[in-house]
Amino acid sequence: MDNRYSRNRIYITPEEQSIIKEYPILLGGSGIGSVIAECALRFGFENITIIDGDQVELTNLNRQNYIEDDIAISKTEALQKRLLAINKNAKITVHSCFLTVENVADYLKNHKIAINALDFSSDVPLVFDAICQEQNILVLHPYNLGWAGLVSVIAPDSLSLSALAKKGEPFNEVNMVEYATSYLRFWGNPQDWLEEIIQKYKDEVELLPPPQLAIASWIVAAMCTQILFDIATGKEVKKFPEFYFSSIQ
């Protein structure tokens, strides 16, 4: 086993470490994706493509993998620099642009897993999933829930998140979180604190992005990295409408 990953021993076999080193994954969005990328790289995924057209802003620094000197710099440029500072031999491919309905299919080619960390401000995230299903690419959807992480996996043979869309309303992150809390309550694991957060967010008069904490960014990054590992090494994973949920509350 490469000395870089010698402390992964016992948890990960040399054969598994070799598999994930070359395994091509794509990150659509480098907000929460910035934390997932570092966790995955340190774990041993060295073939990562990142796509995002945003620049780093001050409000990103409470939860995303950037520093003050990165403000006003392309997120992908800043993240690539950080990841290569960790492993200069890794293949970190970046595209400083936004994914669109027109270009998403081209960027997804030649990847085996995609992480959909896009903002649900358009139809692009659901188009992203649909094209992945057509191309036999599994998709991970990470959600920062402050004190908890939520990840859903969309597979070629699973339902898509569009199944949660309410008639006459566009799908957004809240639909998935409300579905998850209802599911957990039904199965005897209610998350009262999270239901209260959702309601407070919906009650806000001003239209604002969802509140998020650094804690959940790292919880979700760990969850996604394990799911990436399980998929790459042929292990079973939960597929939507099932999901992964981890809370410290």
Rosetta blueprint (number, residue, H / E / L):
1 M L
2 D L
3 N H
4 R H
5 Y H
6 S H
7 R H
8 N H
9 R L
10 I L
11 Y L
12 I L
13 T L
14 P H
15 E H
16 E H
17 Q H
18 S H
19 I H
20 I H
21 K H
22 E H
23 Y L
24 P L
25 I E
26 L E
27 L E
28 G E
29 G L
30 S L
31 G L
32 I H
33 G H
34 S H
35 V H
36 I H
37 A H
38 E H
39 C H
40 A H
41 L H
42 R H
43 F H
44 G L
45 F L
46 E L
47 N E
48 I E
49 T E
50 I E
51 I E
52 D L
53 G L
54 D L
55 Q E
56 V L
57 E L
58 L H
59 T H
60 N H
61 L H
62 N H
63 R L
64 Q L
65 N L
66 Y L
67 I L
68 E H
69 D H
70 D H
71 I L
72 A L
73 I L
74 S E
75 K H
76 T H
77 E H
78 A H
79 L H
80 Q H
81 K H
82 R H
83 L H
84 L H
85 A H
86 I H
87 N L
88 K L
89 N L
90 A L
91 K E
92 I E
93 T E
94 V E
95 H E
96 S L
97 C L
98 F L
99 L L
100 T L
101 V L
102 E L
103 N L
104 V H
105 A H
106 D H
107 Y H
108 L H
109 K L
110 N L
111 H L
112 K L
113 I E
114 A E
115 I E
116 N E
117 A L
118 L L
119 D L
120 F L
121 S L
122 S L
123 D L
124 V H
125 P H
126 L H
127 V H
128 F H
129 D H
130 A H
131 I H
132 C H
133 Q H
134 E H
135 Q L
136 N L
137 I L
138 L E
139 V E
140 L E
141 H E
142 P E
143 Y E
144 N E
145 L L
146 G L
147 W L
148 A E
149 G E
150 L E
151 V E
152 S E
153 V E
154 I E
155 A L
156 P L
157 D L
158 S L
159 L L
160 S L
161 L H
162 S H
163 A H
164 L H
165 A L
166 K L
167 K L
168 G L
169 E L
170 P L
171 F L
172 N L
173 E H
174 V H
175 N H
176 M H
177 V H
178 E H
179 Y H
180 A H
181 T H
182 S H
183 Y H
184 L H
185 R H
186 F H
187 W L
188 G L
189 N L
190 P L
191 Q L
192 D H
193 W H
194 L H
195 E H
196 E H
197 I H
198 I H
199 Q H
200 K H
201 Y H
202 K H
203 D H
204 E L
205 V L
206 E L
207 L L
208 L L
209 P L
210 P L
211 P L
212 Q L
213 L L
214 A H
215 I H
216 A H
217 S H
218 W H
219 I H
220 V H
221 A H
222 A H
223 M H
224 C H
225 T H
226 Q H
227 I H
228 L H
229 F H
230 D H
231 I H
232 A H
233 T L
234 G L
235 K L
236 E L
237 V L
238 K L
239 K L
240 F L
241 P L
242 E L
243 F L
244 Y E
245 F E
246 S E
247 S E
248 I L
249 Q L
